[in-house]
Amino acid sequence: MATKSRRSPQSSERDPGTVSSAYNQKQILGNITDVIRFLETKQVMKIVETYPDVTEVWTNASITGALPLCLIPQRPANVWDTADDTIGTEMYHLSNGSPRTANTWEELLSMRSKKQKICKQLHESSLPRGKLVQKPKKVGNLEKEGVPQGSVLSVTLFALKINDFLKQLPPSVKGFLYVDDLYISCTGDNMHFIERQLQLAVNKIRQWSTFNGFTFSTDKTSCIHFCRQRRLHPEPEILLEGQLINVVNEIKFLGVTFDKKLTFKPHVMKLRKKLDKTLNILKVISNTSWGASRTSLLRVYRASILSKIDYGCVIYGSARQSVLKRLDPIHHSALRLCSGAFRTSPVESLYVECCEPSLDHRRRILTLHYYFKILSLPGHPFFNYKESQFILRLQRARPSVIPSFFTRASELLRTLNLEDLQVIPILKHHLTPWKSHGLRFLNPFKTFDKANTAPEVYQQLFADHRDVYHNFIPIFTDGSKSSLSTSFACVFSNSTLSFQIHSSSSIFTAEITAILHASSEISSGPPDNFIIYSDSLSALESMTSLNRFSHPLTFNILELHDRLTTKGFAILFCWIPSHVGISGNELADNLARSATNSLNSPVPVNDVKRYVKSILHSKWQAQWDLKNTNKLQSIKRLIDCWPSLPIRKLDTILTRLRIGHTRFTHRHLLLGEPAPLCTACQCQMTVLHILIECQQFNHQRIRCFHSSSITLKDILHKDPHPQLFTFLRMIGFYSLI
């Protein structure tokens, strides 16, 4: 059973004499200002020295709004004179703290001139992360506690304040919080136990919120009871603010509608109704004569419709296929509108022509992507999740039970033979923006272009380089990737190593792994001077500047390098060109290609995602290869994105000819009429017959294509024949497509 509620800040007058437990705006502004003041001391002091009678300067910080750089003592509420809004009387504090107001036009203009000089000097000093703004004119209306509605600090302070919110829940109650959307749940086979635990949680939450200045909306709080029992059973009774929480049959949380049986049918039906209206956007701009191009239409479709279908599909993807198929007509209609295909076109042809897979295919990809993302984040709530044996036994005994996310993911992993695949965990590294993090590498060949430089020149340059670093022991590393395997090799002065890693690893991962493995091998020996050579410039460049998006193994190399340096090792990195006759690099390349020993090493999550996508694409290609009767299959055998024609009318005609369904040849299916027959050949009219087989058009074929024996692939391939549309006009078929 779960409850969902929304919180809103409590607005009530407090006794000025009492100490508030809520956050205080002045205190928080003071703390943030102290930090900014510390960073900007030199620039601000320069201005203060220039203008000794001014002790306050304002700047617009990017994350906190208007903040003072130099705070002044508490100001009275009536310190600003706002009687004349047109003039906007201004005031400055002197160094002694006494206010000074402008009583005449001359004094006002003089003070404004001085303020403009300050603003100009601040602008020239280029204060970081901010720009000058005008001072607020109504200081007397500042909030004593909290922040004004719409303030830039509201969301930040709200998130900080409720950070410890879930710590109030008892151990038997689980909770998830996203800004102001709260979800708590309790599982068990005894309704009275569940009621007691949830009521205890609600009471603790209410007590915490009252103490910290929050309140719950009883109108927006609902309760839903997930249960597999079919017989009548009591509903839970939970009180909030003395009112009974309403028990509903379905509830919406973060955009996904959950029903009490977890069939997700209400969510799919609401999504279908919503997408039907959004589909009108494509209908307006997809006219087959003057509409937008296919590329633009597909972009609109992916942004406005497909993104909504993908959202939450890892959750509602557990629904039955009969429910999920209700979204397929939206997908098919959109692809017909984008491509301009005729209404009778097969859906398999639409997928291949638009290079957009089915929705089931997309759900599989997104499910596995999210599954491996969970495995790569140690801080994820489901990182160590293991399905209970009770759920597994229930799903084996009752196949009709809605499977969970992890059950679906396990079945997909078993189908794709990825059950033993391990993912490198993404750890949090504290990288400061004011300090560069990374390792430098040598590049003695950077002034030479490999395409215009002979191998002998590189060999001589490398020999000169070794003369300079003769006291460093050389180590050569290389990576290799084929369609079946990925491997790497390391060549030391007296030994060699070569291993195969998981085939999902990229060539970049193989190069990084080789460098990391070489560094690990030398760590077991005595301290000495080493230089590691690699022919992967991208791998070495990635080690020079690390950020949170860097390859996870580059952080391991940096940590290992720092640890070895403290032990007395001296390790350098150097780039060398490949396949130019450098003996160490050639040996490492041959060993990497012929590696047979397997190394069970984890794979970065980005490599796994690309590998999953490629595997499912290969399965889609295998299914397409079996569609021998499909008309498009004889023209487009490989599933790939072909360029579209810039003119919408011509692109629509070309698409319908490739698919083999046109208005002239397949309109009878919609009208219930007999198929049209060729008067000369007495056979059914098809695109193949009209363009290739019909003898009465041989003269036009020879004139346009310079041959009477051609195939559909010759004239309708990726680059259509330039005389195709001329031929269609000559035989009178252009306007009938």
N, C-alpha and C positions, 0 to 999 in steps of 0.2 A: 504494500500500500504506500502511496506517495502523496505528498501535499505540495502545492506550489503557491507561492505568495509573492507579492511585490511590496517593497518598502518605500517609504517616502520620508524625507527629513521632517522632523517634528518642529513646528513653528509655534512657540509659546513664549510669553514674557517671563523673564527670570528676575529674581530679586537681585538688584545690583550688589547687595552685601554678601551674597553667597558665592562660593567658589564653584564655577561650572566645570563639569566633567567632560563637556564637549570641547572640541578643538576651538582655539581662540585665534581669530584672524591676525591680530597684531603680533601674537607670539610667533606664529608660523612665518609671517612676513618678515619679522625681525631675524629669525634664524636664516631664512634664505638670503636676506639682505646682507647679513654678516659674511656669508660665503662670497657673494658678489663683490662686496666691499673689499674683502681681502684680495680678490683677483685684480681689482681695478684701483688699488691704492695709489699707485704712481700717477695715473692719469687724473684721478679725482683731486689729489692733493695739488697737482699743478694748477688746476682750475681754481681751487680754493685760495691758493696763494695769489693768483692773479686778481681774484675778486674776493677780498677778505670779508665783505659784508654779506656774502651768500653762503649758506651752510647746507643747502639742500639741492640736489640735482636728481632729476627723474629720467629713467630709461625704460624702454619697453622690452622686457626679457621675453624670450621666445616661448618659455614654458610656464611662466607665472604671471604674465600680464604686466601692468604698470607697477614697478617696484622702486622704492627710493634707494639710491646708492648710499647716501649719507643720511642716517636718521637724525631727527631733531627731537627735543622733549615733547611731552604731551601737549597738543594744541587745544585751545578752547573751541567750543562748537561754533562760536560766532566770529572766528578769526577771519573768515572770508566775507567780504561785503558783496552780496548778490542782489542788492536792491535794483541796480541798473544792469540788466542783462545785456543791453546793447553795448555799453562801454566795457563791461566785464572787469570791474575793479580788481586789481591784483595786489598781492602783498608778499614781501619777503621777510624772512627772519634774519635778524642781525646775529653776529657772533655772540652777543650777550644774551640772546634768547628773547628779546623784546620785539613785538611786532611793529611793522612799519607799513602804513597804508598810504595810498595815493589819494590825496584830497583834491587835487586840481588836475586839469588836462595836461599841464606841463610836466608835473611829477609823474603822471601815468605814462606819458610818452617817453620820458627819460628812463623809467624803470623797464618799460618794454624794450627799449633800445639796448639796455644792458642785458636783458634776457636773451635777445637775439644774438648778441655777441657770444654769450655762453653756449647757446645752441650751435652756433657756427663752429666754435672751437671744439665742442664735443663731436660734431660731425666729422671734422678734419682729423680728430684723433682716432676715428674708426673703432669705436667700442665694439667688441665682438658680441655676436648673438643678440643684437638689439638695435633699435632705432629710436630717435627722440620722438616724444609725443607731448601733447599739451597737458598741462596740469589739470586735474579735475577741479571744477569751480565750486562744487558743493561738497565740501569736506565735512560739514556738520551733519550730513545724513549717513555717514559711514556706520556699518553694522558694528555693534559692540561684540557680538558673538556670531559665529557662522560667517557666511559670505552672501552677498546679494544674489538674487536669482539671475541666472545667465552669466555669472562670472566665470572667467577662464579657470579659476581655481576650484570650481565646484566639483567637477568629476574627479580631479586628482585627489582632493581632500576626502571626498566620499569613499574612493577606493582604498585610501590609506586607513581610514577610520574603520571600515568593515573588514579589514584584513584578518582579524582574529575572530571573525563571526562564527565560523564553523567549529571552533574549539569549544563552543558551549554545548555541542550535541553529545548525548551519551554514547558509549561505545557501540551499542546495538543499532544505532540510527546512523545512516549514511546521508551525506548531503553534498550538493554541488551548487556553486554560486557563480553567477555571471552578472556582474554589475549589480542590478537590482532585482534580478530573477533568481529566486531561491527554490531549491528542490530538496526535500528530505524524504527518506523512505525507510521502511522497516520490513523485514521478511521473517515469516514464521508460519507455523501451522495452528497457532492459537490466537484467535481474534482478540481475546481479552489482554493477552500479553502485548500484542501489537498496539492496542489502544493505549495501554499504560505507558509504553515507551514513547510513542509519538506525542502523547499529552505532556509527558515530562519534558520532551524536547521543545515543544511549543511554549511551555511555561518558562523554561530557561531562556529561550530566544526572546520572549516578550520582556522578561526581567532585564536582560542585557540591553535590549533596544530602548527601554524606558530610561535606564540609567545613562545611556549614551546619546540620548536626544533623537531617537528614531521611533517610528510608529509603523504598524502594519495596516494594510488596507484589507478589511474584512470582506469587502465586495469582490476584490480580485483574488482572494485566496480560495482555492478549491481543493478537494480531496478526491482521489480516484483509487479504486480497489481492483488490483490486478489479481485475477483468480481463475483457475481452471475448473472449478466446480460448476456443475450444471444445475444442481438442485438449489433450492432457495437457501440462502445463508444471510446472516445479519450483516448490515453495513456498519462501518466504524463510526463512532460518535466522538468527535474531538472538538473542544471548545477553544475559541480565540476571542479575547475581550468579552467573555460572557456570552458569545454567540456561537451557535453550532455551525461548524464549517460544512458547506454544501458539498455533498457527494455527487459527482458527475460521471457520465459514461465515457466521456472523452475530454482530453485536455491538451492544450497547445503549450509546448515548452521549447523555446529557442527556434521557433519556426516549424517544428515537427509535431503533428497531432498524434497523440497516443490514445488508443481506445482500450477499454478494460480487458479485452481478449488479445490485444497486441496483434491484431490482424492488419493494421495500418490501412484498412480500406477507407476509412474517413479521410485520412491524409491524402491518399491517392485521388480520391474523388474531388476533394477541394483543390488539389493541385491541377487536376485535369480541367476543372471549370475555370481556374485562373489562367491557365495557358491557352485556353480557347480564345479568350479575349486578347491575349498578347499576340496570338497568331495573326490577328487582323493587321498588325503592323507590316508583316511580310506580304499579306494580300494586297496592300495598298501600293507597295513599291516594287512588286515583282511582275508587272505586266510583261508578257512575252514579246511585245513589240518595242516598248520604250522604257522598260523597267531598269532597275539598277543591275549592275554586273553580278555574276555569280559570286565572285569574291566578296563583294560588299554585302550581299544578302546572307552569305554564310557567316560573316562576322556579326551581323545583326542577330542572326539566329543563335549563335553561340553565346552572345552577350545577354540577350533578353529572354531566351527560352531554355536553352540547354543548361545554362548555369543554374536555373531554378530546379531543373530535373535532377542535376547532379547534387544539389545541396541536400544533405541528409540521406542520400541513397545508401550509404553504408549502414544506416539504421533501418529505414523502411525497406531495404533490399531483402529482408527476411520474410516479407509477405509472400503469399502464394503466387505462382506464375499467372493464374487467372486474374489476379488483382493487378499485378505489375504490367500485364499486357494492355491494360486500359490506357497507358501512356504511349504505347507504340503508334496509334494513329496520329498523335501530335507530331511525333518524330518523322513519320512518313510523309505527312502533308507538308511539313516544313521543307523537307528535302526535295519534294516535287516542285514546290514554289521556287526554291533557290536554283534548282537546275533547269527548270522549265520543262521537265519531263511530262509526257502524257499521263493521264489519270490511270490508265491500265498498266503502267510500267511495273515490272516485278520489283519488290522491295530489295532483293539482293542486288539488282542492277543499280538501284538508287544508292545503296551503301558504297558500292565500288566506284560509281561515277563521281560522287561527291567526296569520296575518301572519308566517310563518316561511318563508323561501325554502328552496330545495333545498340540499343540501350542496355541490353543484358551484357554485352561485351564491355561497355563502359562501366557498368556496376562491378564487374569482376576486377577490372583494373583499379578502380578507386578503392574497392574493398581491400585488395592486397597492398596497395600503397599505404592505406591507413594502418593496416596491420603491422607492416614493417616500420612505419613511423613510430608506433607504440613501442616496438622492440628497441628502437634507437634512442628513446628518451627515458633514462632511468628514473626521472621524477614524475613520469606519467602515472596516474592512479591505477592503470591496468597493466603496468610494466611486468609485474610478477603474477598476473592473474592466471588462475588455473580453474577450469570448469569443474564443478562438483560432480562426483560420480552419480549422484541422484539425477542430475539433469541429463547426463550421458545415457544412463539406463532408460530414462523416460523417452528420450528421442529415438533410441533403438527400438523400444517397445511400441511407440506410437509415431510412425513416420509422418503423420499428419500434423504433429505439433510444430508450431512456428519455430524454426531453428534460430539460435542466437548468432550474434556476429562472429564469435570465435568458432562456432561450429561451421559456419559457412566458409570462413577463412581456412580452417583445417582441411575441409574437403577440397578447396581449390589448391592448397599446397600439395595435397596428396595426388591430385590429378596432374599437376605440373612438375612433380618430383622435386619439390623444394622444401621438404620437411626438415632436412638437416642444415639448411642455410642459416648461418649466423650473421648478425648485423653488428657493425662497430657502434658502440654507444657514443652518443654525442654529449660530451661533457662541457660544463660551463667553464670557460677560461676568462679570467679577469684581464681584459686587454684595455689599457688606458689609451685614450685618443691622443694624448700629448707625447707619447713615447712610441717609437717604431719597434715593432716586434718581428723578428725574422733573422735570417742568416744571409750573409753576403756570399757570393760565389765568383770565381775567376772566369774570365772569358777572353783569352788571348786571341781569339779568332773573330771578334765582333766586327772588325773593319773589313772583312773579306766576304764576298758574296759566293756562296757555295756553287751556284749555277755557273759562275764564270771563273772559278778557281780550280786549278788542276790538283789532283790528289797528292802529287809530289810536294806541292807548296804547303799543304796542310801537314804532311809528314815532317817537313823541315821545321815548320813552326812548332810542332809538338816536341820535336827534339830539342829545340832551343828552350822551350818551356821547361822541359825536364832538367836541363842543365841548371836552370835557376832554382828549381825546387828538387834538387837531387837528394836532399836530406829528408824528404817526405816519402813515405812508402806508398806506392800507387795501388789503388783499388778500382777496378772497372765494374760497372753495373749496367744492366740492360734489361728491358722487358720486351715481351713478345705476345701477340694475340692473334689467334686464328678463329675460324668459325666454330671450332670444337673445343679449344682450350685457351687458357691464359697462363703465362709462365714468366719467370724472371731468373736471372743468373748473376752471380758475383764472382769475380776473378781476383784472387789474392796473389801475393808474390809466390807462395808455395802451395796453394790449394785452390780449388774451385767448388762452387755450390750452385745448384740449379734445382728449382722446384716448380711444380704446377700449383696454381691457386684456383679458386672457384671460377668457372667459366663466365659467371656474371660480372666479374671484375673487368674494368676498362683497362686500356693500355696505360692510361695515366696512373691508375692505381698500381699496376704492375711496376712501373718505373719508381714510384714512391716507395713501394714495398721493398724493392731491391736496395734502395739507399738506406732504408731503415734496417733491413736485415744485415747489411754490411756494417753499419754502425754498431749493431748488437753483437756481431761476431768479434770485433776488435775490442769490445769492452771487457771480454773475458781474459785478455792478455795484459802484459805490463804496459804502462804508459809510454807512448812514443808519438812520433809525428806521422800523420796519415793525410792523404789527399784522395778524395773519392771523385772519380770521373764518371759522368753520365752524359749520354747523347740526347737527353730529353730537356730541352730548354724550358718548356712549360713547367716541368716538375721543379726545376731549380728556381724559376721565377716565382712560383707559388710559395717557396720557402722564404723569400726575401721580405714579403709584407703579409703578415697574417691578419686575418679578421675573422669574425664569427661565421663566415660562409666558407672558410678555407677547408681544404681536405682534412679530415680528422687525423690522418696519419702524419701530416706535417707538424701538428702539435707534439706528437710522440717523438718525431725527429728533433724538434727544438728542445724538449725536455731531456732527451738522452744526450744531446750535444752539450747542454749546460752541465749535466751530471758528470760527463767525461772530462769536461774542461776543468772542473773543480778537482778532479783526481790527477791532473797533470797531463792529460792528453792535449794534443794540438791537431785539430781536424779542419781541413779545408775542403771546399767543394769546387769543382771545375767542370765547365761544359766543353765537350769535344764533338766535332761533327761525326756523323755515322757514315760508314761505307766509304771511307777514304783511305783505307789501308793501315790504320792504326792498329797494331797487333792485339793489344789488350781489348779494345772495343770489338774487334772482329771475333775474338774468341768468346767474349761474353754474349755476343749476338747468336753465334752458333749453339752455344750451350743452352740459351733460353729457348731456342726453337726446338731443340731435341730433349727438353726436360721430361722426365718420366716420373720422378718421385713427387708425391702429392703432399702439400702443406695445408693443413686444416686451419685456415686463417679467416677471420670475419671479413665481411664485405661492407663498404660504405652504403648507406641507405639510398643515395642517389644512383649508384650503380645498380642496386637491386631493382629500383623502380624502372630504370631503362630496360633491364633484363626482362622483367615481368611484362612490360609493354611489348617487347620484341617477341617473346614467346607467344603471347596471345595473338599478336599480329600474324605470326607464322601459322597458328591454328586457323585463323580466319582465311589466310591464303590457301591452306590445304582444303578447306571447305569450298572455296571458290574454284579450285582446280577440278572438283568433282561435278561442277555445274556445266556439263558438256552440252546440254540442250539450251542453255542461256545464250541469247543472241550476242550480248555484250562480251561474253567470255572469249569468243573467237577473235575479238578485236583488242581487248584489254585483258591480257592474261595475268599481268602482275598488278597487284593493288598498289597504286601510287597516285599522287596528286598530279593531274595533268593541267596545264594552263588553260584558262578560258579565253574566249574571244572577247575583244573589247565592246563589240556591238551586240546588244542583248538579243536582237532578232536572229542574227546569224548563230550565236551561241546556242540558242534554243533549238534551232533546226539541226545543228550538229549533234546535240545531245540526243534528240529523238531518233536521229538516224543511227547513232551508235547503239542505243538501247533496242532499236528495232520496233518501237511502238510509236506510230504517228496517227494523226487525226484521220487520214484517209484509209489506213490499213486496219485500224482497230476501233474505229468509232462504232462499228456494228455491235461490239460487245456491250456498249452502254445503251444502245437503242434496241437491242434484241432483234437485229436484222441479220440476214445471211452475209457471209464474208464476200467482199468484192472480188470479181474474177477478171483476169486479163483477157481481153477480147481476142488478142492475137494468139496466145498460147493456151487459153482455156485452163488456166491454173490460178490458184489463189494469189492475190496481190500481197506481196511482202516487200520489205526494203531490199532484201537480197535479190529478189526477182527483178525489181525495177532498176536497181543500180548495176547489176552484174549479169543477170541471166536473160532478160527479155531481148529477143532478137530485133525487135523493131527500133531499138535505140542504139544499134551497133554503130551507125554512122555518127551519131553525136558522141559516142564513147571514143571513137578513133580521133575525132576532131578535138576533143577536150583532153583526153588522157593519152593519146597517141598509141593506143592499144585497145583491142577488143577483149583480151583475156586478162582481166585484172581481178583483184580480190577486194573485199571490204576493208581488210587491214591496210591495203595500199592507199586508199583514199580517205579513210576515217580514223587513221592512227593518231598518235599524239600531236603530230603536225599534219593537219588535213591537207589534201591536195589543193593547190591554189585555184584550180579550175572546177572545183566541186560545185560551187554555187552557180557558176555559169552553166554547167551541165544540167542542174536542176531547173533552171529557167528555160533552157532550150527544150526540155521534154515536157514542160508544163507541170512539174511536180512541186515546184518551189512554194506556191501558194496553198498547197493541199496538206502540207506537213503539220 
